[in-house]
Amino acid sequence: MDAAPTGGRIDRADQASPHGGALPALVGLTGDPDRVVTVSDFAAAAELGVRTTAIEMRYDRLDTFARLAAEGVLVVPVARTYPLDQVQEAAELSRSRRPGGKLVLLP
């Protein structure tokens, strides 16, 4: 399956957002639910046959993370944001191991 965002086949995909709805699209992009993994949408994963990780994030702690971020204690540097159609450029910078912070893909 060819996928326009990368200019080629998408071999694997992971979903980490606590907001649901992305897994069906990721399964469609990869063509196989076994090529997708999630760390958060366990209900959809069970329905679609998508793999889950052994690490389950405790969303009851997100308020703590949000508070620490608001206080300036927890800082996640964002090096750059990319529109989804520039995923290849973002991947190249990520592979360089010198992005200078997190890279964020925007829908």
DOROTOR-326855 format. One record per atom (N, C-alpha, C): residue number from 1; atom name; z, y, x. Coordinates in nm, 2 decimals. Layout:
N
SITE pos site      z      y      x
SITE NUM   CA      Z      Y      X
...
//
This chain:
107
SITE pos site      z      y      x
SITE   1    N   0.00  -0.12   0.08
SITE   1   CA   0.00   0.00   0.00
SITE   1    C   0.00   0.12   0.09
SITE   2    N  -0.09   0.22   0.07
SITE   2   CA  -0.09   0.34   0.14
SITE   2    C  -0.01   0.44   0.06
SITE   3    N   0.06   0.53   0.14
SITE   3   CA   0.14   0.63   0.08
SITE   3    C   0.11   0.76   0.14
SITE   4    N   0.07   0.86   0.06
SITE   4   CA   0.02   0.99   0.10
SITE   4    C   0.12   1.06   0.19
SITE   5    N   0.26   1.06   0.17
SITE   5   CA   0.35   1.14   0.25
SITE   5    C   0.34   1.10   0.40
SITE   6    N   0.32   0.98   0.43
SITE   6   CA   0.32   0.94   0.57
SITE   6    C   0.18   0.91   0.63
SITE   7    N   0.08   0.91   0.54
SITE   7   CA  -0.05   0.88   0.59
SITE   7    C  -0.07   0.73   0.62
SITE   8    N   0.02   0.65   0.58
SITE   8   CA   0.01   0.50   0.60
SITE   8    C   0.11   0.43   0.51
SITE   9    N   0.13   0.30   0.54
SITE   9   CA   0.22   0.22   0.47
SITE   9    C   0.36   0.25   0.49
SITE  10    N   0.44   0.24   0.39
SITE  10   CA   0.59   0.26   0.40
SITE  10    C   0.65   0.12   0.41
SITE  11    N   0.70   0.09   0.52
SITE  11   CA   0.75  -0.04   0.54
SITE  11    C   0.89  -0.06   0.49
SITE  12    N   0.98   0.04   0.50
SITE  12   CA   1.12   0.03   0.45
SITE  12    C   1.16   0.17   0.40
SITE  13    N   1.25   0.16   0.31
SITE  13   CA   1.31   0.29   0.25
SITE  13    C   1.45   0.27   0.22
SITE  14    N   1.53   0.37   0.24
SITE  14   CA   1.67   0.37   0.20
SITE  14    C   1.70   0.49   0.11
SITE  15    N   1.80   0.46   0.03
SITE  15   CA   1.84   0.56  -0.07
SITE  15    C   1.99   0.58  -0.05
SITE  16    N   2.03   0.71  -0.02
SITE  16   CA   2.17   0.73   0.01
SITE  16    C   2.24   0.83  -0.09
SITE  17    N   2.16   0.90  -0.17
SITE  17   CA   2.21   1.00  -0.26
SITE  17    C   2.29   0.93  -0.37
SITE  18    N   2.40   0.99  -0.41
SITE  18   CA   2.48   0.94  -0.52
SITE  18    C   2.41   0.96  -0.65
SITE  19    N   2.31   1.04  -0.66
SITE  19   CA   2.23   1.06  -0.78
SITE  19    C   2.13   0.95  -0.80
SITE  20    N   2.13   0.89  -0.92
SITE  20   CA   2.04   0.78  -0.94
SITE  20    C   1.90   0.83  -0.97
SITE  21    N   1.81   0.73  -0.99
SITE  21   CA   1.67   0.76  -1.03
SITE  21    C   1.57   0.74  -0.93
SITE  22    N   1.61   0.73  -0.80
SITE  22   CA   1.51   0.73  -0.69
SITE  22    C   1.46   0.58  -0.66
SITE  23    N   1.54   0.49  -0.70
SITE  23   CA   1.51   0.35  -0.65
SITE  23    C   1.38   0.30  -0.71
SITE  24    N   1.35   0.32  -0.84
SITE  24   CA   1.22   0.27  -0.89
SITE  24    C   1.10   0.33  -0.81
SITE  25    N   1.11   0.45  -0.78
SITE  25   CA   1.00   0.52  -0.70
SITE  25    C   0.99   0.46  -0.56
SITE  26    N   1.10   0.43  -0.50
SITE  26   CA   1.10   0.37  -0.36
SITE  26    C   1.05   0.23  -0.36
SITE  27    N   1.08   0.16  -0.47
SITE  27   CA   1.02   0.02  -0.48
SITE  27    C   0.87   0.03  -0.50
SITE  28    N   0.83   0.13  -0.57
SITE  28   CA   0.68   0.15  -0.59
SITE  28    C   0.61   0.19  -0.46
SITE  29    N   0.68   0.27  -0.38
SITE  29   CA   0.62   0.31  -0.25
SITE  29    C   0.61   0.20  -0.15
SITE  30    N   0.71   0.11  -0.15
SITE  30   CA   0.71   0.00  -0.05
SITE  30    C   0.64  -0.12  -0.11
SITE  31    N   0.63  -0.13  -0.24
SITE  31   CA   0.57  -0.25  -0.30
SITE  31    C   0.65  -0.37  -0.31
SITE  32    N   0.78  -0.36  -0.27
SITE  32   CA   0.87  -0.48  -0.26
SITE  32    C   1.01  -0.44  -0.26
SITE  33    N   1.09  -0.48  -0.36
SITE  33   CA   1.23  -0.44  -0.37
SITE  33    C   1.31  -0.48  -0.25
SITE  34    N   1.27  -0.59  -0.18
SITE  34   CA   1.34  -0.63  -0.06
SITE  34    C   1.32  -0.54   0.06
SITE  35    N   1.23  -0.44   0.05
SITE  35   CA   1.20  -0.35   0.15
SITE  35    C   1.28  -0.22   0.13
SITE  36    N   1.37  -0.22   0.03
SITE  36   CA   1.45  -0.10   0.00
SITE  36    C   1.59  -0.13   0.00
SITE  37    N   1.68  -0.04   0.05
SITE  37   CA   1.82  -0.06   0.05
SITE  37    C   1.89   0.06   0.00
SITE  38    N   2.00   0.05  -0.07
SITE  38   CA   2.08   0.16  -0.12
SITE  38    C   2.22   0.15  -0.07
SITE  39    N   2.28   0.26  -0.06
SITE  39   CA   2.43   0.26  -0.03
SITE  39    C   2.50   0.33  -0.14
SITE  40    N   2.43   0.35  -0.26
SITE  40   CA   2.50   0.43  -0.36
SITE  40    C   2.47   0.38  -0.50
SITE  41    N   2.34   0.35  -0.53
SITE  41   CA   2.30   0.32  -0.67
SITE  41    C   2.30   0.17  -0.70
SITE  42    N   2.42   0.11  -0.70
SITE  42   CA   2.44  -0.03  -0.71
SITE  42    C   2.39  -0.09  -0.85
SITE  43    N   2.41  -0.01  -0.95
SITE  43   CA   2.36  -0.06  -1.08
SITE  43    C   2.21  -0.08  -1.09
SITE  44    N   2.14   0.02  -1.04
SITE  44   CA   1.99   0.02  -1.04
SITE  44    C   1.95  -0.09  -0.94
SITE  45    N   2.02  -0.10  -0.83
SITE  45   CA   1.99  -0.21  -0.73
SITE  45    C   1.99  -0.35  -0.79
SITE  46    N   2.09  -0.37  -0.87
SITE  46   CA   2.11  -0.50  -0.93
SITE  46    C   1.99  -0.53  -1.03
SITE  47    N   1.96  -0.42  -1.10
SITE  47   CA   1.85  -0.43  -1.20
SITE  47    C   1.71  -0.46  -1.14
SITE  48    N   1.69  -0.39  -1.02
SITE  48   CA   1.56  -0.39  -0.96
SITE  48    C   1.55  -0.50  -0.85
SITE  49    N   1.66  -0.56  -0.81
SITE  49   CA   1.65  -0.66  -0.70
SITE  49    C   1.65  -0.59  -0.56
SITE  50    N   1.70  -0.47  -0.56
SITE  50   CA   1.71  -0.39  -0.43
SITE  50    C   1.84  -0.43  -0.36
SITE  51    N   1.83  -0.44  -0.22
SITE  51   CA   1.94  -0.48  -0.14
SITE  51    C   2.04  -0.36  -0.14
SITE  52    N   2.17  -0.39  -0.12
SITE  52   CA   2.27  -0.29  -0.10
SITE  52    C   2.34  -0.32   0.03
SITE  53    N   2.41  -0.22   0.08
SITE  53   CA   2.48  -0.23   0.21
SITE  53    C   2.62  -0.29   0.18
SITE  54    N   2.68  -0.34   0.29
SITE  54   CA   2.82  -0.38   0.28
SITE  54    C   2.91  -0.27   0.28
SITE  55    N   2.86  -0.15   0.32
SITE  55   CA   2.95  -0.03   0.32
SITE  55    C   2.93   0.04   0.19
SITE  56    N   3.04   0.05   0.11
SITE  56   CA   3.04   0.13  -0.01
SITE  56    C   3.11   0.26   0.01
SITE  57    N   3.03   0.37  -0.01
SITE  57   CA   3.10   0.50   0.01
SITE  57    C   3.19   0.52  -0.11
SITE  58    N   3.30   0.58  -0.08
SITE  58   CA   3.40   0.61  -0.18
SITE  58    C   3.38   0.75  -0.23
SITE  59    N   3.31   0.76  -0.35
SITE  59   CA   3.28   0.89  -0.40
SITE  59    C   3.40   0.97  -0.45
SITE  60    N   3.52   0.90  -0.47
SITE  60   CA   3.64   0.97  -0.50
SITE  60    C   3.69   1.06  -0.39
SITE  61    N   3.63   1.04  -0.27
SITE  61   CA   3.67   1.12  -0.16
SITE  61    C   3.57   1.24  -0.14
SITE  62    N   3.47   1.25  -0.21
SITE  62   CA   3.37   1.36  -0.20
SITE  62    C   3.44   1.50  -0.22
SITE  63    N   3.54   1.50  -0.31
SITE  63   CA   3.61   1.63  -0.33
SITE  63    C   3.68   1.67  -0.20
SITE  64    N   3.73   1.58  -0.13
SITE  64   CA   3.80   1.61   0.00
SITE  64    C   3.70   1.66   0.10
SITE  65    N   3.58   1.59   0.11
SITE  65   CA   3.47   1.64   0.20
SITE  65    C   3.43   1.78   0.16
SITE  66    N   3.41   1.81   0.03
SITE  66   CA   3.37   1.94  -0.01
SITE  66    C   3.47   2.04   0.02
SITE  67    N   3.60   2.01   0.01
SITE  67   CA   3.71   2.11   0.04
SITE  67    C   3.71   2.14   0.19
SITE  68    N   3.69   2.03   0.27
SITE  68   CA   3.69   2.05   0.42
SITE  68    C   3.57   2.13   0.46
SITE  69    N   3.46   2.11   0.40
SITE  69   CA   3.34   2.19   0.43
SITE  69    C   3.36   2.33   0.39
SITE  70    N   3.42   2.36   0.27
SITE  70   CA   3.45   2.50   0.23
SITE  70    C   3.54   2.57   0.32
SITE  71    N   3.64   2.49   0.38
SITE  71   CA   3.73   2.55   0.48
SITE  71    C   3.67   2.56   0.62
SITE  72    N   3.56   2.51   0.64
SITE  72   CA   3.49   2.52   0.77
SITE  72    C   3.54   2.41   0.87
SITE  73    N   3.62   2.32   0.82
SITE  73   CA   3.67   2.21   0.90
SITE  73    C   3.55   2.10   0.93
SITE  74    N   3.48   2.07   0.82
SITE  74   CA   3.37   1.98   0.83
SITE  74    C   3.24   2.05   0.83
SITE  75    N   3.17   2.04   0.93
SITE  75   CA   3.04   2.11   0.95
SITE  75    C   2.93   2.01   0.98
SITE  76    N   2.82   2.01   0.90
SITE  76   CA   2.71   1.93   0.93
SITE  76    C   2.59   2.02   0.96
SITE  77    N   2.56   2.03   1.09
SITE  77   CA   2.45   2.12   1.12
SITE  77    C   2.31   2.07   1.07
SITE  78    N   2.24   2.15   1.01
SITE  78   CA   2.10   2.12   0.96
SITE  78    C   2.00   2.19   1.06
SITE  79    N   1.93   2.11   1.13
SITE  79   CA   1.83   2.17   1.23
SITE  79    C   1.71   2.23   1.15
SITE  80    N   1.67   2.16   1.05
SITE  80   CA   1.54   2.20   0.98
SITE  80    C   1.53   2.13   0.85
SITE  81    N   1.47   2.20   0.76
SITE  81   CA   1.43   2.13   0.63
SITE  81    C   1.27   2.12   0.63
SITE  82    N   1.23   2.01   0.56
SITE  82   CA   1.08   1.99   0.55
SITE  82    C   1.05   1.96   0.41
SITE  83    N   0.94   2.01   0.36
SITE  83   CA   0.89   1.96   0.23
SITE  83    C   0.84   1.81   0.25
SITE  84    N   0.85   1.73   0.14
SITE  84   CA   0.82   1.59   0.15
SITE  84    C   0.69   1.56   0.21
SITE  85    N   0.59   1.65   0.19
SITE  85   CA   0.46   1.62   0.25
SITE  85    C   0.45   1.64   0.40
SITE  86    N   0.56   1.68   0.46
SITE  86   CA   0.57   1.69   0.61
SITE  86    C   0.66   1.59   0.67
SITE  87    N   0.68   1.47   0.60
SITE  87   CA   0.77   1.37   0.65
SITE  87    C   0.73   1.32   0.78
SITE  88    N   0.60   1.31   0.81
SITE  88   CA   0.56   1.26   0.94
SITE  88    C   0.61   1.35   1.06
SITE  89    N   0.60   1.48   1.03
SITE  89   CA   0.65   1.58   1.13
SITE  89    C   0.80   1.57   1.15
SITE  90    N   0.87   1.55   1.04
SITE  90   CA   1.02   1.53   1.05
SITE  90    C   1.05   1.40   1.13
SITE  91    N   0.97   1.30   1.10
SITE  91   CA   1.00   1.17   1.17
SITE  91    C   0.97   1.18   1.32
SITE  92    N   0.87   1.25   1.35
SITE  92   CA   0.84   1.27   1.50
SITE  92    C   0.96   1.34   1.57
SITE  93    N   1.01   1.45   1.50
SITE  93   CA   1.12   1.52   1.56
SITE  93    C   1.25   1.43   1.57
SITE  94    N   1.27   1.35   1.47
SITE  94   CA   1.38   1.26   1.46
SITE  94    C   1.37   1.16   1.58
SITE  95    N   1.25   1.10   1.60
SITE  95   CA   1.23   1.01   1.70
SITE  95    C   1.25   1.06   1.84
SITE  96    N   1.24   1.20   1.85
SITE  96   CA   1.25   1.26   1.99
SITE  96    C   1.40   1.26   2.03
SITE  97    N   1.49   1.23   1.94
SITE  97   CA   1.63   1.23   1.96
SITE  97    C   1.69   1.37   2.00
SITE  98    N   1.61   1.47   1.97
SITE  98   CA   1.65   1.61   2.00
SITE  98    C   1.63   1.70   1.89
SITE  99    N   1.67   1.66   1.77
SITE  99   CA   1.64   1.75   1.65
SITE  99    C   1.74   1.87   1.65
SITE 100    N   1.86   1.86   1.71
SITE 100   CA   1.95   1.97   1.71
SITE 100    C   2.04   1.98   1.59
SITE 101    N   2.04   1.87   1.51
SITE 101   CA   2.11   1.87   1.38
SITE 101    C   2.04   1.77   1.29
SITE 102    N   2.08   1.77   1.16
SITE 102   CA   2.02   1.69   1.06
SITE 102    C   1.89   1.74   1.02
SITE 103    N   1.80   1.65   0.98
SITE 103   CA   1.67   1.69   0.92
SITE 103    C   1.68   1.66   0.78
SITE 104    N   1.64   1.75   0.69
SITE 104   CA   1.65   1.73   0.55
SITE 104    C   1.51   1.74   0.49
SITE 105    N   1.48   1.63   0.41
SITE 105   CA   1.35   1.63   0.33
SITE 105    C   1.38   1.68   0.19
SITE 106    N   1.29   1.78   0.15
SITE 106   CA   1.31   1.84   0.02
SITE 106    C   1.20   1.79  -0.07
SITE 107    N   1.24   1.75  -0.20
SITE 107   CA   1.14   1.70  -0.29
SITE 107    C   1.05   1.81  -0.34
//
